Amino acid sequence: MPRTADHDLRRAQMAQAVHRLIAHDGLDAATMAAVAREAGFSVGLVQHYFKSKDELLLFAYKRITADLLGRVARITAESEAAGRSIREIMLDCLVELLPLDPERRGEYRVSRAFQTRAPDDPTAAAVAVETSAHLRGKLAQGIENGKECGETEPDTDASLAALELTALVDGLADHLYRAPGPREATAAGAILASRLQAILPGACRHYA
């Protein structure tokens, strides 16, 4: 009898196969047969873990969003431990969401593929809404924390500012995917840095 860890590993390998297929050839490429072939399993084994293609795709989408949020959390924790300012931490986290390397370009394509399903797939829509809300919440929390240390003006609407930043990142990600290159990447970072400077214009008293 396979251990639980073996089951988790197989599901993860199948989700990674979905990721690779969609990143390379689009959502329609991720059939049960193609996923089985890409992951090195039989179709029967894939169907043992996932009763339908939709169930498999949803699992893969959830893993991608969890991985993204995990990276942001790790960047935040490491930067806080290093005594960096909220503005600097938020910039690093937002840049992490941009498709600036092959892995993140693949992640972008996969995420956008699932988001196009959202209007007709309530479950996929719920995952997208939850992920977006989580990111906005973390940004708003950081902006509110900035009021305590002096980086943010007291009358700043943190929720509105967080919405602005996530909308800006989404637009920059779309542009960078269509027009990749070092000049565009540098410009995107500068745009984000400029908006963060406007939202968190002060110096943190904790590290002064």
C-alpha positions in Angstrom: 0.0 0.0 0.0 1.6 3.3 -1.1 2.3 5.7 1.8 0.4 9.0 2.0 3.6 10.8 0.9 3.6 8.7 -2.2 0.0 9.7 -3.0 0.8 13.4 -2.5 3.9 13.1 -4.6 2.0 11.5 -7.5 -0.7 14.2 -7.3 2.1 16.9 -7.3 3.7 15.3 -10.4 0.4 15.2 -12.2 -0.2 18.9 -11.3 3.3 19.8 -12.6 2.6 18.0 -15.8 -0.6 20.0 -16.2 1.5 23.2 -15.6 4.0 22.3 -18.3 1.4 21.3 -20.9 -0.6 24.5 -20.4 2.5 26.7 -20.2 3.7 25.3 -23.6 0.6 24.6 -25.5 -2.4 26.1 -23.7 -5.3 24.8 -21.7 -6.7 22.5 -24.3 -3.4 20.5 -24.4 -4.0 19.3 -20.8 -6.0 16.2 -21.6 -6.0 13.2 -19.2 -4.0 11.2 -21.8 -1.5 14.0 -22.3 -1.1 14.6 -18.6 -0.5 10.9 -18.0 2.1 10.8 -20.8 3.8 14.0 -19.5 3.9 12.7 -16.0 5.1 9.2 -16.9 1.9 7.5 -15.6 -0.8 5.4 -17.1 -4.2 7.1 -17.8 -5.7 4.7 -15.4 -3.5 5.9 -12.6 -4.3 9.6 -13.3 -8.0 8.7 -13.3 -7.5 6.9 -10.0 -6.5 10.2 -8.4 -8.7 12.5 -10.4 -12.2 11.4 -11.5 -12.4 14.0 -14.2 -10.3 16.5 -16.2 -11.9 19.4 -14.4 -11.0 17.9 -11.0 -7.3 17.5 -12.2 -7.2 21.1 -13.6 -8.7 22.6 -10.5 -6.1 20.8 -8.3 -3.3 22.1 -10.5 -4.6 25.6 -10.4 -4.8 25.5 -6.6 -1.2 24.3 -6.4 0.0 27.1 -8.6 -1.8 29.8 -6.6 -0.5 28.2 -3.3 3.1 28.2 -4.7 2.8 31.8 -5.6 1.5 32.9 -2.2 4.1 30.7 -0.6 6.9 32.6 -2.4 5.5 35.9 -1.4 5.2 34.8 2.2 8.9 33.6 2.1 10.1 36.9 0.6 8.2 38.8 3.3 9.6 36.7 6.2 13.2 36.9 5.0 13.0 40.6 4.3 11.4 41.3 7.7 14.2 39.3 9.4 16.7 41.4 7.5 15.2 44.7 8.8 14.1 46.0 5.4 11.4 48.7 5.1 7.8 47.8 4.2 8.1 49.7 0.9 11.1 47.6 -0.1 9.4 44.3 1.0 6.3 45.2 -1.0 8.3 46.0 -4.1 10.1 42.7 -4.0 6.8 40.8 -3.5 5.1 42.6 -6.4 8.0 42.1 -8.7 7.8 38.4 -7.9 4.3 38.3 -9.4 5.6 39.5 -12.8 6.5 37.1 -15.7 10.2 38.0 -15.8 11.7 34.5 -16.3 10.7 31.3 -18.1 9.2 29.8 -14.9 7.1 32.8 -14.1 6.0 33.2 -17.8 4.8 29.7 -17.7 3.0 30.4 -14.4 1.4 33.5 -15.9 0.1 31.6 -18.9 -1.3 28.8 -16.7 -3.0 31.3 -14.3 -4.5 33.3 -17.1 -5.8 30.2 -18.8 -7.7 29.2 -15.7 -8.9 32.8 -15.2 -10.5 32.7 -18.6 -12.6 29.7 -17.4 -13.8 31.6 -14.3 -16.9 33.2 -15.9 -18.2 29.7 -16.6 -16.6 27.8 -13.8 -17.7 28.9 -10.3 -15.0 26.8 -8.6 -12.2 28.2 -10.6 -13.7 31.7 -10.1 -13.7 31.1 -6.3 -9.9 30.2 -6.4 -9.1 33.3 -8.4 -11.2 35.6 -6.2 -9.7 34.0 -3.0 -6.1 34.5 -4.3 -6.7 38.0 -5.4 -8.3 38.9 -2.1 -5.4 37.3 -0.1 -2.9 39.4 -2.0 -4.9 42.6 -1.6 -5.3 41.9 2.1 -1.6 41.4 2.6 -0.8 44.6 0.8 -3.4 46.5 2.8 -2.0 45.1 6.0 1.5 46.3 5.0 0.2 49.8 4.2 -1.6 49.9 7.5 1.5 48.8 9.4 3.3 51.6 7.7 1.2 54.1 9.6 2.6 52.8 12.8 6.3 53.1 11.7 6.0 56.3 9.8 6.2 55.0 6.2 2.5 55.6 5.4 0.5 58.9 5.9 -2.2 58.5 8.5 -5.1 59.3 6.1 -4.1 56.8 3.5 -6.9 54.4 2.5 -5.0 51.1 2.7 -7.7 49.0 0.9 -7.9 51.4 -2.0 -4.1 51.6 -2.3 -3.9 47.8 -2.3 -6.5 47.6 -5.0 -4.5 50.1 -7.1 -1.3 48.1 -6.7 -2.8 44.7 -7.6 -4.5 46.3 -10.7 -1.2 47.9 -11.7 0.7 44.5 -11.3 -2.0 42.8 -13.4 -1.6 45.3 -16.2 2.2 45.2 -16.1 2.2 41.4 -16.1 0.0 41.4 -19.2 2.3 43.8 -20.9 5.5 42.0 -19.9 4.1 38.7 -21.2 3.4 40.2 -24.6 6.6 42.3 -24.7 9.3 40.7 -22.7 12.8 42.2 -22.4 15.2 43.8 -20.0 14.1 47.3 -20.8 10.5 46.5 -20.1 11.4 44.6 -16.9 13.4 47.6 -15.7 10.5 50.0 -16.5 8.0 47.8 -14.7 10.1 47.8 -11.6 10.5 51.6 -11.8 6.7 52.0 -12.2 6.0 49.9 -9.1 8.7 51.6 -7.1 7.3 55.0 -8.0 3.7 54.1 -6.9 5.0 52.5 -3.7 7.0 55.7 -3.0 3.8 57.7 -3.3 1.8 55.3 -1.1 4.6 54.9 1.5 6.6 58.1 1.3 8.1 58.1 4.8 11.1 56.5 6.4 10.5 53.7 8.9 11.2 54.9 12.4 11.9 51.3 13.5 15.1 51.1 11.5 16.1 54.8 11.5 
